């Protein structure tokens, strides 16, 4: 859980720094990709699948 919190914190910090440090105040593509990877890591540790409405497990049962 500590890794999930740290990953979410780094995603927030990187996106804010990307906005503040760029001359046009926009986020570069590379910063967006790294931020998205940190958020996916956070979600996977917590147990949220990247697809909507799938919490806990990525395997769906066909019952």
N, C-alpha and C positions, 0 to 999 in steps of 0.2 A: 504494500500500500504506500510505503514511503517513495518507492520508485514512481508510482502513478502520480503522486502529488508533486514530486520534483519534475517529472515530465510535463505536467500541466503548467507548472510555474515557468519552466523554460519556454514553453510555447507562448505564454503570455508576454514574457520578457522580450523574446525575439521579435514578436509582432509589434510591440510598442517601440522597441529600438529601431526596427525597420522603418516605422513611420516617422520617428523623430529625427533620425540621422540622414535620411535621404533629402536631397535638395528640393524635390517636387512633393515631398510628404506623401509618397505612395510606397507600397510594399513591393519589392522586386520579386520576380518569379521564383528565384532560388530560396528566398526567405519564406515564401508561401509554401514551398514544397517541404522544407525542414519543419515548419510549424505544423503542417498537416501530418507529417510522420510522427511528431511528438504527440499530437492529439490522438492518432490511431494507436500508438503505444499505450497511452493513458486509457483509452476505451477498451483495449484488449486486456489489460491488466484487471480492470474493474469487472469485465465480463460482458460488455456491450458489443454486439456485432456491428460491423459497418453498414449493414443493411437496416432499413427502418423496420421497426416493430419486432426485432429479434434480440431479446435480452436474455443473456445467460448462456445460450448454446447456439452454435452456427449450424447444427445438424437439425433438420426438420423431420418430424415423424410423419408418416403417411397413413395415419389411422383414420 
